[in-house]
Amino acid sequence: MEKFSIIIVDDHPLFREGVRSVIDAEEDLNVLAEGTSGDQALQLVRELRPRVALIDINMPNMNGMQVTRQIKAERLDTSIVLLTAYDDVEQVLHAFSAGASAYCSKDVEAGKLVDIVRQVARGFYIVGDQVFDAEGLEDWLSRGVEAVRRPHLDGDIEAFTPLSPREMEILQYVTRGMSNKEIAAKLGISHQTVKNHMTAILHKLDVEDRTQAAVYALRHGWVRLQDTRK
């Protein structure tokens, strides 16, 4: 019997324990470790190289979307299942554009979660009740972007790609009420560079100003309220 290694990363102990109990009940699934933050998720994937990582989107330090992008940027051979309480079309598109293999609600049934883990461990992608190979996912993603983008973004698929790590970092500072000048000083980059990043952020999120961008990030769980008070 082929066995698949798993890590679980979520900062809520009860949720982690519940997921682990479900996974541990399966003979072909083995939980290697648990983590509580985005930083730990990256560290565990780098050190343990699990076949599948179950990662909450809404976490301290780095959110699940950022972690997913970094794992894929480093070409680490781990399939990512993003767990979330935020289930909307744009969030799903962002998740798969970032490199996730599956995106599911935290209230997913135990049997369904186990099935998702097995499918992504075998290299498939899960969108709702649909199972895709890489080509099928690419087609689904293209059609999804086409359906939700605004008319003035015609032909601009990049508008629905997730933010880069630097853009996400800047957006986190924006949610703390910091000005472009303050962000530039904090990151050691020029004021103009921050302005350029902000223009890209507004474009990608399809919002009009900094306030709307901050609300978008909070609403989708990319930034947490406790993070904004640091």
N, CA, C and O of each residue as an XYZ file, in Angstrom:
920
protein
N       0.839     -1.205      0.000
C       0.000      0.000      0.000
C       0.871      1.251      0.000
O       1.768      1.397      0.831
N       0.597      2.145     -0.936
C       1.329      3.403     -0.983
C       0.895      4.305      0.152
O      -0.300      4.499      0.378
N       1.875      4.865      0.877
C       1.565      5.744      1.991
C       1.990      7.168      1.670
O       3.014      7.398      1.027
N       1.179      8.127      2.135
C       1.446      9.536      1.876
C       1.713     10.266      3.189
O       1.003     10.070      4.176
N       2.744     11.109      3.190
C       3.097     11.881      4.383
C       2.387     13.239      4.358
O       2.225     13.855      3.305
N       1.974     13.684      5.537
C       1.148     14.890      5.665
C       1.705     15.790      6.769
O       2.234     15.295      7.765
N       1.589     17.100      6.598
C       1.744     18.029      7.717
C       0.471     18.851      7.820
O      -0.222     19.055      6.823
N       0.161     19.321      9.015
C      -1.033     20.123      9.278
C      -0.592     21.433      9.921
O       0.092     21.421     10.944
N      -0.978     22.557      9.332
C      -0.570     23.856      9.878
C      -1.793     24.744     10.072
O      -2.445     25.152      9.110
N      -2.085     25.033     11.326
C      -3.221     25.878     11.694
C      -2.980     26.347     13.115
O      -2.496     25.570     13.938
N      -3.303     27.596     13.428
C      -3.001     28.103     14.768
C      -4.118     27.859     15.782
O      -4.070     28.381     16.896
N      -5.126     27.066     15.398
C      -6.188     26.697     16.342
C      -5.994     25.243     16.765
O      -6.226     24.344     15.957
N      -5.577     24.983     18.006
C      -5.265     23.624     18.460
C      -6.403     22.622     18.280
O      -6.168     21.491     17.853
N      -7.619     23.021     18.598
C      -8.739     22.086     18.497
C      -8.981     21.668     17.048
O      -9.282     20.507     16.771
N      -8.846     22.622     16.127
C      -9.039     22.286     14.724
C      -7.935     21.347     14.254
O      -8.199     20.372     13.550
N      -6.695     21.643     14.643
C      -5.571     20.786     14.267
C      -5.765     19.368     14.785
O      -5.544     18.391     14.069
N      -6.178     19.277     16.030
C      -6.375     17.954     16.628
C      -7.470     17.181     15.902
O      -7.360     15.972     15.696
N      -8.529     17.896     15.516
C      -9.613     17.233     14.799
C      -9.167     16.709     13.454
O      -9.499     15.585     13.075
N      -8.405     17.532     12.722
C      -7.905     17.097     11.415
C      -6.937     15.935     11.581
O      -6.969     14.980     10.804
N      -6.080     16.012     12.586
C      -5.118     14.923     12.788
C      -5.814     13.613     13.112
O      -5.412     12.557     12.624
N      -6.851     13.675     13.927
C      -7.566     12.444     14.267
C      -8.192     11.808     13.035
O      -8.238     10.583     12.919
N      -8.672     12.637     12.115
C      -9.255     12.128     10.867
C      -8.183     11.474     10.005
O      -8.384     10.382      9.474
N      -7.034     12.154      9.868
C      -5.948     11.639      9.029
C      -5.320     10.379      9.642
O      -5.030      9.418      8.930
N      -5.112     10.391     10.963
C      -4.469      9.258     11.626
C      -5.288      7.977     11.553
O      -4.756      6.879     11.714
N      -6.590      8.126     11.307
C      -7.452      6.948     11.228
C      -7.262      6.177      9.919
O      -7.780      5.070      9.770
N      -6.528      6.751      8.981
C      -6.319      6.131      7.665
C      -4.933      5.483      7.595
O      -3.925      6.127      7.884
N      -4.893      4.216      7.212
C      -3.637      3.475      7.193
C      -2.630      4.012      6.176
O      -1.421      3.886      6.369
N      -3.131      4.611      5.091
C      -2.225      5.065      4.040
C      -1.806      6.524      4.196
O      -1.091      7.048      3.341
N      -2.238      7.196      5.275
C      -1.884      8.591      5.511
C      -1.126      8.715      6.826
O      -1.530      8.144      7.839
N      -0.028      9.461      6.807
C       0.825      9.572      7.982
C       1.148     11.036      8.272
O       1.796     11.705      7.468
N       0.694     11.528      9.423
C       0.981     12.911      9.823
C       2.385     12.985     10.404
O       2.677     12.378     11.434
N       3.247     13.732      9.732
C       4.632     13.864     10.173
C       4.796     14.903     11.269
O       5.581     14.711     12.198
N       4.054     16.007     11.165
C       4.227     17.103     12.119
C       3.071     18.078     12.003
O       2.279     18.036     11.061
N       3.001     18.964     13.001
C       2.008     20.034     12.999
C       2.718     21.370     13.186
O       3.802     21.433     13.766
N       2.100     22.434     12.690
C       2.638     23.774     12.866
C       1.530     24.750     13.166
O       0.348     24.435     13.026
N       1.926     25.954     13.586
C       0.925     26.944     13.989
C       1.017     28.265     13.229
O       0.209     29.165     13.456
N       1.989     28.389     12.335
C       2.155     29.657     11.619
C       2.681     29.418     10.217
O       3.125     28.319      9.882
N       2.626     30.467      9.400
C       3.138     30.370      8.048
C       4.626     30.078      8.015
O       5.090     29.292      7.189
N       5.381     30.712      8.916
C       6.821     30.462      8.987
C       7.110     28.997      9.284
O       7.998     28.396      8.680
N       6.358     28.430     10.213
C       6.542     27.019     10.549
C       6.153     26.121      9.387
O       6.782     25.088      9.158
N       5.124     26.511      8.658
C       4.707     25.720      7.496
C       5.860     25.597      6.504
O       6.156     24.502      6.026
N       6.510     26.719      6.194
C       7.643     26.706      5.275
C       8.789     25.853      5.813
O       9.392     25.074      5.076
N       9.079     26.008      7.092
C      10.173     25.257      7.701
C       9.903     23.752      7.643
O      10.800     22.972      7.325
N       8.683     23.351      7.946
C       8.340     21.930      7.945
C       8.394     21.336      6.543
O       8.861     20.213      6.351
N       7.913     22.100      5.569
C       7.948     21.592      4.195
C       9.395     21.457      3.725
O       9.747     20.471      3.077
N      10.225     22.429      4.045
C      11.632     22.378      3.634
C      12.368     21.211      4.283
O      13.183     20.551      3.639
N      12.078     20.957      5.566
C      12.814     19.927      6.298
C      12.264     18.521      6.067
O      13.031     17.568      5.927
N      10.933     18.392      6.029
C      10.326     17.061      5.998
C       9.891     16.606      4.604
O       9.719     15.412      4.359
N       9.716     17.564      3.699
C       9.267     17.265      2.335
C       8.034     16.347      2.315
O       8.064     15.287      1.689
N       6.956     16.748      2.993
C       5.745     15.920      2.994
C       5.112     15.879      1.610
O       5.325     16.773      0.791
N       4.341     14.844      1.362
C       3.641     14.772      0.068
C       2.526     15.798      0.018
O       2.269     16.381     -1.036
N       1.853     16.033      1.153
C       0.738     16.982      1.207
C       0.865     17.859      2.450
O       1.232     17.383      3.524
N       0.558     19.136      2.292
C       0.511     20.058      3.428
C      -0.891     20.642      3.512
O      -1.382     21.241      2.555
N      -1.529     20.464      4.657
C      -2.833     21.076      4.917
C      -2.569     22.383      5.645
O      -2.085     22.376      6.777
N      -2.882     23.503      5.006
C      -2.497     24.804      5.530
C      -3.693     25.751      5.581
O      -4.412     25.915      4.595
N      -3.895     26.369      6.742
C      -4.938     27.376      6.892
C      -4.515     28.650      6.163
O      -3.347     29.035      6.215
N      -5.445     29.298      5.492
C      -5.130     30.559      4.816
C      -4.863     31.668      5.826
O      -3.960     32.481      5.627
N      -5.628     31.709      6.896
C      -5.599     32.821      7.845
C      -4.686     32.490      9.029
O      -5.133     31.927     10.028
N      -3.388     32.848      8.906
C      -2.408     32.516      9.939
C      -1.506     33.691     10.262
O      -1.408     34.636      9.479
N      -0.838     33.640     11.424
C       0.116     34.701     11.777
C       1.341     34.679     10.872
O       1.643     33.671     10.233
N       2.031     35.798     10.830
C       3.304     35.970     10.114
C       3.136     35.927      8.599
O       3.188     36.965      7.939
N       2.938     34.756      8.056
C       2.678     34.589      6.628
C       1.347     33.872      6.486
O       1.106     32.875      7.166
N       0.480     34.368      5.609
C      -0.777     33.643      5.422
C      -0.570     32.462      4.482
O       0.481     32.328      3.856
N      -1.584     31.609      4.391
C      -1.468     30.400      3.600
C      -1.189     30.637      2.135
O      -0.510     29.840      1.486
N      -1.715     31.740      1.609
C      -1.492     32.065      0.209
C      -0.013     32.381     -0.035
O       0.567     31.931     -1.023
N       0.591     33.153      0.867
C       2.006     33.473      0.744
C       2.864     32.221      0.862
O       3.819     32.035      0.108
N       2.517     31.375      1.806
C       3.265     30.125      1.998
C       3.217     29.273      0.731
O       4.228     28.719      0.299
N       2.037     29.181      0.152
C       1.867     28.378     -1.064
C       2.738     28.911     -2.190
O       3.419     28.142     -2.869
N       2.721     30.209     -2.389
C       3.545     30.815     -3.442
C       5.021     30.543     -3.208
O       5.753     30.252     -4.154
N       5.470     30.631     -1.960
C       6.887     30.427     -1.665
C       7.289     28.971     -1.883
O       8.362     28.689     -2.417
N       6.427     28.054     -1.470
C       6.711     26.623     -1.670
C       6.856     26.318     -3.152
O       7.757     25.584     -3.558
N       5.970     26.882     -3.952
C       6.041     26.643     -5.391
C       7.243     27.352     -6.009
O       7.859     26.828     -6.938
N       7.583     28.541     -5.503
C       8.739     29.270     -6.019
C      10.023     28.489     -5.766
O      10.955     28.540     -6.568
N      10.070     27.766     -4.648
C      11.250     26.968     -4.311
C      11.201     25.574     -4.954
O      12.099     24.756     -4.753
N      10.148     25.322     -5.721
C       9.993     24.046     -6.426
C      10.037     22.848     -5.471
O      10.610     21.806     -5.791
N       9.431     23.013     -4.308
C       9.337     21.920     -3.347
C       8.174     21.021     -3.747
O       7.081     21.507     -4.037
N       8.402     19.738     -3.763
C       7.420     18.798     -4.287
C       6.381     18.414     -3.232
O       6.268     17.251     -2.845
N       5.634     19.405     -2.782
C       4.569     19.188     -1.798
C       3.282     19.786     -2.343
O       3.256     20.942     -2.766
N       2.235     19.009     -2.331
C       0.928     19.503     -2.775
C       0.247     20.220     -1.619
O       0.274     19.739     -0.486
N      -0.358     21.360     -1.897
C      -0.940     22.201     -0.857
C      -2.467     22.137     -0.894
O      -3.090     22.358     -1.932
N      -3.049     21.832      0.259
C      -4.497     21.932      0.436
C      -4.742     23.128      1.343
O      -4.380     23.095      2.519
N      -5.348     24.179      0.818
C      -5.639     25.373      1.610
C      -6.998     25.227      2.273
O      -7.992     24.909      1.620
N      -7.028     25.462      3.569
C      -8.253     25.369      4.354
C      -8.700     26.779      4.722
O      -7.885     27.606      5.129
N      -9.986     27.051      4.580
C     -10.432     28.429      4.774
C     -11.867     28.524      5.249
O     -12.679     27.621      5.047
N     -12.151     29.650      5.888
C     -13.536     29.970      6.239
C     -14.112     30.944      5.229
O     -15.282     31.314      5.321
N     -13.293     31.366      4.256
C     -13.714     32.346      3.255
C     -13.872     31.644      1.917
O     -12.881     31.276      1.286
N     -15.090     31.459      1.490
C     -15.337     30.668      0.285
C     -16.044     31.513     -0.761
O     -17.274     31.548     -0.814
N     -15.258     32.199     -1.601
C     -15.855     32.955     -2.694
C     -15.044     32.722     -3.957
O     -13.920     32.223     -3.903
N     -15.616     33.083     -5.080
C     -15.018     32.768     -6.380
C     -13.625     33.360     -6.523
O     -12.703     32.662     -6.945
N     -13.450     34.639     -6.180
C     -12.158     35.266     -6.366
C     -11.095     34.631     -5.482
O      -9.954     34.450     -5.909
N     -11.467     34.291     -4.250
C     -10.508     33.652     -3.346
C     -10.057     32.307     -3.903
O      -8.882     31.954     -3.802
N     -10.981     31.561     -4.487
C     -10.627     30.270     -5.081
C      -9.639     30.472     -6.231
O      -8.666     29.729     -6.357
N      -9.894     31.471     -7.061
C      -8.991     31.757     -8.175
C      -7.603     32.136     -7.679
O      -6.598     31.687     -8.230
N      -7.547     32.958     -6.645
C      -6.262     33.337     -6.078
C      -5.524     32.102     -5.557
O      -4.319     31.958     -5.766
N      -6.249     31.218     -4.883
C      -5.630     30.036     -4.282
C      -4.958     29.158     -5.330
O      -3.810     28.746     -5.161
N      -5.674     28.876     -6.406
C      -5.102     28.002     -7.434
C      -4.044     28.716     -8.263
O      -3.094     28.083     -8.725
N      -4.191     30.019     -8.460
C      -3.151     30.768     -9.146
C      -1.859     30.764     -8.333
O      -0.765     30.779     -8.899
N      -1.987     30.743     -7.010
C      -0.810     30.714     -6.136
C      -0.100     29.369     -6.191
O       1.084     29.273     -5.869
N      -0.828     28.323     -6.601
C      -0.206     27.004     -6.695
C      -0.838     25.943     -5.830
O      -0.288     24.849     -5.703
N      -1.989     26.235     -5.223
C      -2.668     25.232     -4.406
C      -3.180     24.083     -5.272
O      -3.504     24.266     -6.445
N      -3.245     22.902     -4.673
C      -3.810     21.743     -5.359
C      -5.267     21.531     -4.983
O      -6.007     20.841     -5.684
N      -5.671     22.130     -3.871
C      -7.072     22.038     -3.445
C      -7.370     23.199     -2.510
O      -6.479     23.749     -1.862
N      -8.631     23.551     -2.460
C      -9.098     24.658     -1.620
C     -10.425     24.210     -1.049
O     -11.370     23.963     -1.798
N     -10.513     24.099      0.276
C     -11.785     23.625      0.824
C     -12.123     24.318      2.133
O     -11.248     24.804      2.849
N     -13.404     24.350      2.422
C     -13.906     24.977      3.631
C     -13.516     24.167      4.850
O     -13.365     22.947      4.777
N     -13.352     24.856      5.973
C     -12.991     24.170      7.211
C     -14.110     23.276      7.753
O     -13.882     22.442      8.629
N     -15.305     23.462      7.227
C     -16.386     22.583      7.682
C     -16.568     21.377      6.759
O     -17.620     20.736      6.766
N     -15.543     21.073      5.969
C     -15.591     19.929      5.075
C     -15.791     18.639      5.877
O     -15.253     18.503      6.975
N     -16.552     17.705      5.338
C     -16.776     16.433      6.011
C     -15.485     15.630      6.045
O     -14.654     15.735      5.143
N     -15.322     14.820      7.100
C     -14.089     14.063      7.301
C     -13.754     13.182      6.099
O     -12.617     13.175      5.627
N     -14.733     12.448      5.611
C     -14.493     11.558      4.477
C     -14.072     12.318      3.234
O     -13.224     11.851      2.474
N     -14.656     13.475      3.025
C     -14.325     14.304      1.871
C     -12.890     14.814      1.975
O     -12.158     14.826      0.986
N     -12.490     15.237      3.183
C     -11.132     15.725      3.375
C     -10.107     14.626      3.084
O      -9.094     14.878      2.431
N     -10.365     13.437      3.556
C      -9.461     12.314      3.308
C      -9.347     12.049      1.806
O      -8.253     11.812      1.293
N     -10.473     12.091      1.114
C     -10.465     11.875     -0.334
C      -9.652     12.955     -1.043
O      -8.901     12.662     -1.973
N      -9.805     14.210     -0.599
C      -9.052     15.315     -1.190
C      -7.560     15.100     -1.003
O      -6.780     15.284     -1.937
N      -7.162     14.711      0.202
C      -5.740     14.490      0.487
C      -5.177     13.408     -0.424
O      -4.086     13.563     -0.971
N      -5.897     12.338     -0.587
C      -5.414     11.249     -1.446
C      -5.313     11.687     -2.907
O      -4.361     11.334     -3.603
N      -6.283     12.443     -3.356
C      -6.279     12.888     -4.753
C      -5.111     13.817     -5.046
O      -4.420     13.654     -6.052
N      -4.889     14.794     -4.168
C      -3.791     15.732     -4.426
C      -2.441     15.041     -4.245
O      -1.470     15.406     -4.908
N      -2.367     14.055     -3.365
C      -1.129     13.298     -3.189
C      -0.757     12.560     -4.467
O       0.417     12.288     -4.717
N      -1.749     12.240     -5.265
C      -1.521     11.536     -6.531
C      -1.346     12.506     -7.702
O      -1.230     12.087     -8.854
N      -1.327     13.808     -7.394
C      -1.037     14.783     -8.429
C      -2.238     15.454     -9.060
O      -2.094     16.173    -10.049
N      -3.424     15.233     -8.509
C      -4.622     15.857     -9.062
C      -4.950     17.155     -8.327
O      -4.373     17.469     -7.286
N      -5.897     17.898     -8.905
C      -6.341     19.174     -8.346
C      -7.841     19.086     -8.074
O      -8.598     18.580     -8.902
N      -8.265     19.577     -6.921
C      -9.665     19.479     -6.524
C     -10.291     20.856     -6.447
O      -9.848     21.714     -5.683
N     -11.327     21.058     -7.248
C     -12.091     22.303     -7.231
C     -13.535     21.922     -6.939
O     -14.242     21.440     -7.824
N     -13.979     22.134     -5.701
C     -15.316     21.690     -5.324
C     -15.395     20.175     -5.428
O     -14.628     19.459     -4.784
N     -16.317     19.696     -6.233
C     -16.465     18.257     -6.456
C     -15.780     17.798     -7.737
O     -15.908     16.641     -8.137
N     -15.051     18.710     -8.379
C     -14.389     18.380     -9.633
C     -12.933     17.986     -9.401
O     -12.251     18.565     -8.555
N     -12.468     17.005    -10.152
C     -11.079     16.559    -10.083
C     -10.424     16.838    -11.433
O     -10.911     16.394    -12.473
N      -9.311     17.581    -11.407
C      -8.631     17.952    -12.645
C      -7.191     17.460    -12.649
O      -6.567     17.301    -11.601
N      -6.674     17.220    -13.867
C      -5.229     17.113    -14.017
C      -4.712     18.532    -14.269
O      -5.492     19.484    -14.257
N      -3.411     18.676    -14.495
C      -2.831     20.019    -14.639
C      -3.453     20.787    -15.798
O      -3.748     21.975    -15.671
N      -3.652     20.113    -16.926
C      -4.227     20.780    -18.091
C      -5.671     21.194    -17.828
O      -6.098     22.280    -18.221
N      -6.413     20.320    -17.163
C      -7.808     20.638    -16.848
C      -7.916     21.816    -15.900
O      -8.809     22.651    -16.042
N      -7.011     21.890    -14.932
C      -7.028     23.008    -13.988
C      -6.724     24.313    -14.700
O      -7.371     25.329    -14.445
N      -5.741     24.290    -15.594
C      -5.384     25.506    -16.330
C      -6.573     26.017    -17.140
O      -6.818     27.222    -17.192
N      -7.297     25.121    -17.759
C      -8.474     25.506    -18.533
C      -9.554     26.075    -17.625
O     -10.175     27.089    -17.944
N      -9.777     25.408    -16.478
C     -10.784     25.886    -15.515
C     -10.406     27.267    -14.990
O     -11.265     28.139    -14.856
N      -9.134     27.464    -14.694
C      -8.676     28.741    -14.150
C      -8.857     29.864    -15.167
O      -9.294     30.959    -14.813
N      -8.528     29.599    -16.408
C      -8.688     30.612    -17.461
C     -10.150     31.002    -17.625
O     -10.472     32.182    -17.766
N     -11.036     30.005    -17.606
C     -12.468     30.294    -17.738
C     -12.992     31.033    -16.519
O     -13.871     31.887    -16.637
N     -12.462     30.712    -15.359
C     -12.899     31.382    -14.136
C     -12.514     32.841    -14.119
O     -13.314     33.695    -13.736
N     -11.302     33.134    -14.527
C     -10.846     34.523    -14.606
C     -11.693     35.294    -15.605
O     -12.098     36.428    -15.350
N     -11.952     34.675    -16.728
C     -12.763     35.330    -17.767
C     -14.145     35.687    -17.238
O     -14.698     36.726    -17.597
N     -14.702     34.836    -16.393
C     -16.061     35.039    -15.898
C     -16.170     36.150    -14.865
O     -17.206     36.809    -14.774
N     -15.105     36.369    -14.077
C     -15.228     37.321    -12.976
C     -14.550     38.663    -13.197
O     -14.851     39.621    -12.485
N     -13.647     38.759    -14.157
C     -12.936     40.019    -14.316
C     -13.870     41.120    -14.818
O     -14.879     40.838    -15.466
N     -13.534     42.356    -14.521
C     -14.330     43.489    -14.966
C     -14.068     43.780    -16.433
O     -12.985     43.473    -16.931
N     -15.025     44.361    -17.135
C     -14.858     44.627    -18.572
C     -13.600     45.411    -18.922
O     -12.978     45.141    -19.949
N     -13.208     46.385    -18.083
C     -12.055     47.199    -18.456
C     -10.736     46.450    -18.285
O      -9.676     46.948    -18.663
N     -10.812     45.237    -17.707
C      -9.619     44.423    -17.566
C      -9.523     43.382    -18.670
O      -8.777     42.411    -18.544
N     -10.255     43.570    -19.727
C     -10.309     42.595    -20.815
C      -8.907     42.160    -21.241
O      -8.052     42.983    -21.568
N      -8.702     40.872    -21.228
C      -7.441     40.306    -21.661
C      -6.369     40.284    -20.589
O      -5.248     39.850    -20.856
N      -6.679     40.739    -19.383
C      -5.661     40.847    -18.349
C      -5.827     39.771    -17.284
O      -6.395     40.029    -16.223
N      -5.346     38.594    -17.556
C      -5.460     37.500    -16.601
C      -4.644     37.793    -15.344
O      -4.990     37.320    -14.261
N      -3.560     38.572    -15.475
C      -2.722     38.855    -14.324
C      -3.470     39.599    -13.220
O      -3.029     39.617    -12.071
N      -4.597     40.209    -13.566
C      -5.367     40.926    -12.550
C      -5.858     39.998    -11.459
O      -6.163     40.448    -10.354
N      -5.938     38.706    -11.752
C      -6.425     37.773    -10.749
C      -5.353     36.817    -10.258
O      -5.676     35.772     -9.693
N      -4.086     37.150    -10.460
C      -3.042     36.376     -9.815
C      -2.847     36.928     -8.414
O      -3.090     38.114     -8.193
N      -2.413     36.103     -7.453
C      -2.199     36.604     -6.090
C      -1.077     37.626     -6.062
O      -0.288     37.724     -7.002
N      -1.013     38.374     -4.995
C       0.036     39.370     -4.843
C       1.385     38.693     -4.642
O       1.470     37.581     -4.121
N       2.427     39.381     -5.065
C       3.779     38.878     -4.835
C       4.087     38.984     -3.338
O       3.393     39.705     -2.621
N       5.113     38.280     -2.857
C       5.480     38.384     -1.439
C       5.716     39.828     -0.998
O       5.281     40.213      0.088
N       6.396     40.634     -1.818
C       6.642     42.024     -1.453
C       5.351     42.834     -1.415
O       5.155     43.651     -0.515
N       4.467     42.609     -2.389
C       3.182     43.310     -2.404
C       2.352     42.937     -1.187
O       1.692     43.795     -0.602
N       2.377     41.664     -0.797
C       1.635     41.244      0.381
C       2.210     41.883      1.640
O       1.471     42.277      2.542
N       3.529     41.981      1.689
C       4.180     42.615      2.834
C       3.759     44.077      2.939
O       3.450     44.556      4.030
N       3.744     44.777      1.830
C       3.336     46.181      1.817
C       1.879     46.315      2.216
O       1.519     47.223      2.965
N       1.033     45.415      1.718
C      -0.393     45.469      2.052
C      -0.607     45.260      3.548
O      -1.498     45.869      4.141
N       0.200     44.406      4.152
C       0.098     44.211      5.602
C       0.389     45.505      6.361
O      -0.274     45.813      7.352
N       1.370     46.250      5.898
C       1.680     47.533      6.536
C       0.573     48.554      6.283
O       0.279     49.386      7.142
N      -0.034     48.488      5.106
C      -1.149     49.386      4.804
C      -2.289     49.161      5.791
O      -2.909     50.117      6.258
N      -2.564     47.900      6.109
C      -3.659     47.603      7.040
C      -3.353     48.095      8.449
O      -4.254     48.203      9.281
N      -2.098     48.389      8.716
C      -1.725     48.955     10.021
C      -1.799     50.477     10.018
O      -1.499     51.119     11.024
N      -2.202     51.058      8.874
C      -2.364     52.495      8.784
C      -1.095     53.255      8.452
O      -1.041     54.474      8.615
N      -0.071     52.550      7.987
C       1.194     53.197      7.672
C       1.145     53.872      6.304
O       0.520     53.361      5.375
N       1.802     55.010      6.187
C       1.870     55.741      4.921
C       2.928     55.109      4.016
O       3.719     54.277      4.459
N       2.932     55.515      2.747
C       3.957     55.012      1.828
C       5.360     55.357      2.326
O       6.273     54.537      2.233
N       5.530     56.563      2.850
C       6.827     56.992      3.353
C       7.280     56.118      4.519
O       8.443     55.723      4.599
N       6.342     55.822      5.422
C       6.669     54.987      6.582
C       7.007     53.559      6.146
O       7.918     52.932      6.685
N       6.259     53.062      5.166
C       6.520     51.707      4.667
C       7.887     51.640      3.999
O       8.630     50.675      4.180
N       8.213     52.668      3.228
C       9.508     52.718      2.557
C      10.645     52.666      3.575
O      11.621     51.939      3.388
N      10.511     53.448      4.662
C      11.542     53.461      5.703
C      11.626     52.108      6.399
O      12.717     51.634      6.717
N      10.488     51.497      6.632
C      10.447     50.204      7.314
C      11.135     49.118      6.492
O      11.847     48.276      7.040
N      10.919     49.140      5.162
C      11.449     48.097      4.287
C      12.804     48.445      3.680
O      13.445     47.596      3.060
N      13.240     49.695      3.857
C      14.520     50.098      3.302
C      14.506     50.214      1.791
O      15.496     49.917      1.124
N      13.357     50.654      1.250
C      13.228     50.853     -0.191
C      12.761     52.280     -0.443
O      12.401     52.986      0.499
N      12.764     52.710     -1.695
C      12.399     54.092     -1.992
C      10.891     54.315     -1.910
O      10.096     53.383     -2.036
N      10.525     55.568     -1.697
C       9.124     55.959     -1.664
C       8.451     55.608     -2.991
O       7.320     55.123     -3.008
N       9.151     55.853     -4.105
C       8.589     55.572     -5.427
C       8.353     54.081     -5.632
O       7.377     53.688     -6.271
N       9.236     53.256     -5.096
C       9.058     51.804     -5.215
C       7.793     51.359     -4.496
O       7.053     50.512     -4.996
N       7.547     51.929     -3.325
C       6.326     51.596     -2.592
C       5.102     52.037     -3.396
O       4.116     51.306     -3.490
N       5.176     53.243     -3.977
C       4.062     53.740     -4.792
C       3.798     52.810     -5.980
O       2.646     52.546     -6.324
N       4.859     52.323     -6.596
C       4.697     51.411     -7.727
C       4.032     50.105     -7.290
O       3.164     49.574     -7.982
N       4.449     49.606     -6.144
C       3.844     48.382     -5.618
C       2.366     48.610     -5.294
O       1.528     47.748     -5.561
N       2.052     49.771     -4.719
C       0.663     50.067     -4.377
C      -0.208     50.119     -5.628
O      -1.342     49.640     -5.620
N       0.323     50.700     -6.701
C      -0.419     50.742     -7.969
C      -0.714     49.324     -8.450
O      -1.818     49.039     -8.913
N       0.275     48.436     -8.339
C       0.088     47.043     -8.758
C      -0.931     46.334     -7.870
O      -1.743     45.547     -8.356
N      -0.886     46.612     -6.576
C      -1.823     45.992     -5.636
C      -3.266     46.395     -5.965
O      -4.152     45.543     -6.031
N      -3.493     47.682     -6.170
C      -4.838     48.170     -6.482
C      -5.333     47.543     -7.780
O      -6.504     47.183     -7.896
N      -4.440     47.417     -8.750
C      -4.804     46.839    -10.049
C      -5.168     45.370     -9.907
O      -6.191     44.928    -10.429
N      -4.335     44.614     -9.203
C      -4.574     43.179     -9.070
C      -5.840     42.875     -8.269
O      -6.563     41.927     -8.575
N      -6.098     43.681     -7.248
C      -7.280     43.442     -6.414
C      -8.528     44.114     -6.971
O      -9.635     43.909     -6.472
N      -8.332     44.919     -8.013
C      -9.452     45.605     -8.660
C     -10.202     46.489     -7.670
O     -11.431     46.455     -7.594
N      -9.444     47.282     -6.910
C     -10.021     48.216     -5.950
C      -9.533     49.624     -6.275
O      -8.585     49.801     -7.040
N     -10.182     50.613     -5.692
C      -9.922     52.001     -6.051
C      -8.865     52.691     -5.193
O      -8.181     53.599     -5.664
N      -8.727     52.263     -3.927
C      -7.800     52.977     -3.056
C      -7.240     52.053     -1.981
O      -7.581     50.872     -1.909
N      -6.364     52.628     -1.141
C      -5.674     51.866     -0.091
C      -6.655     51.268      0.914
O      -6.488     50.130      1.353
N      -7.667     52.033      1.269
C      -8.634     51.545      2.242
C      -9.354     50.304      1.729
O      -9.512     49.327      2.460
N      -9.787     50.341      0.479
C     -10.462     49.184     -0.107
C      -9.518     47.985     -0.177
O      -9.943     46.847      0.023
N      -8.247     48.234     -0.458
C      -7.268     47.141     -0.513
C      -7.105     46.505      0.860
O      -7.034     45.282      0.980
N      -7.046     47.337      1.896
C      -6.906     46.825      3.260
C      -8.126     46.005      3.666
O      -7.995     44.933      4.257
N      -9.308     46.516      3.346
C     -10.552     45.794      3.667
C     -10.591     44.458      2.927
O     -10.986     43.439      3.493
N     -10.180     44.470      1.667
C     -10.149     43.239      0.865
C      -9.256     42.199      1.535
O      -9.638     41.036      1.665
N      -8.067     42.622      1.959
C      -7.121     41.701      2.585
C      -7.674     41.129      3.882
O      -7.532     39.935      4.144
N      -8.297     41.964      4.689
C      -8.879     41.504      5.945
C     -10.067     40.576      5.708
O     -10.206     39.551      6.376
N     -10.913     40.939      4.764
C     -12.117     40.152      4.482
C     -11.778     38.756      3.967
O     -12.491     37.792      4.245
N     -10.681     38.658      3.213
C     -10.295     37.369      2.646
C      -9.334     36.586      3.540
O      -8.874     35.506      3.170
N      -9.036     37.136      4.716
C      -8.181     36.401      5.642
C      -6.707     36.446      5.312
O      -5.935     35.651      5.847
N      -6.290     37.366      4.433
C      -4.876     37.476      4.086
C      -4.089     38.158      5.200
O      -2.904     37.887      5.393
N      -4.752     39.035      5.921
C      -4.152     39.741      7.046
C      -5.123     39.637      8.208
O      -6.334     39.756      8.023
N      -4.599     39.416      9.400
C      -5.465     39.279     10.569
C      -5.425     40.528     11.422
O      -4.421     41.240     11.449
N      -6.521     40.794     12.122
C      -6.604     42.024     12.919
C      -5.483     42.110     13.947
O      -4.933     43.190     14.166
N      -5.131     40.982     14.587
C      -4.053     41.028     15.566
C      -2.732     41.359     14.916
O      -1.864     41.958     15.551
N      -2.555     40.971     13.629
C      -1.320     41.319     12.927
C      -1.201     42.811     12.707
O      -0.091     43.344     12.683
N      -2.326     43.501     12.544
C      -2.290     44.934     12.242
C      -1.908     45.767     13.452
O      -1.611     46.953     13.313
N      -1.911     45.165     14.644
C      -1.573     45.920     15.840
C      -0.117     45.759     16.265
O       0.306     46.328     17.272
N       0.654     44.981     15.495
C       2.040     44.739     15.867
C       2.874     46.003     15.666
O       4.077     45.998     15.928
